[in-house]
Amino acid sequence: MEINIFFFKAIRVQDTGVLEYILQEFPDLKIQLILENGNHNLKAISYWCSYIGKSLERVVLSQELTRKQLVDYSQKLDVNIE
C-alpha cells in the first residue's frame, strides 16, 4: 500500500534518519520535530531549528523541562513549541 505524503499538512519526526529522508525527498513538507527524548538545552534545540530551516513548523519539547525553561525557550526560539 502506498500513501501519498502530500495529503498531510505536516509530518511529525523524531528519528534523525527519517528527518534527513524527509528533508531530501520532500523539502516542501512541513516538519514537526519531536525532541522529547533529549536535546533539553536551548543550544541543541536552536541547532535543530536552524538545521531544518523553513520546513520547521513546530518543536515538541520534553515534559521534563521546567515551566521557567519553557517560557525562556518560547521567547528565544522563532518557532511554535509544544
Number of C-alpha atoms within 10 A of each C-alpha: 3 4 6 7 11 11 7 9 9 17 17 16 18 15 11 10 10 12 17 14 11 18 16 10 9 13 14 13 19 20 23 21 25 19 18 15 11 12 16 16 11 15 10 13 19 16 12 16 20 12 11 17 12 14 18 20 19 19 22 16 20 16 12 12 13 10 10 9 14 18 10 12 19 14 10 11 14 12 17 12 16 14
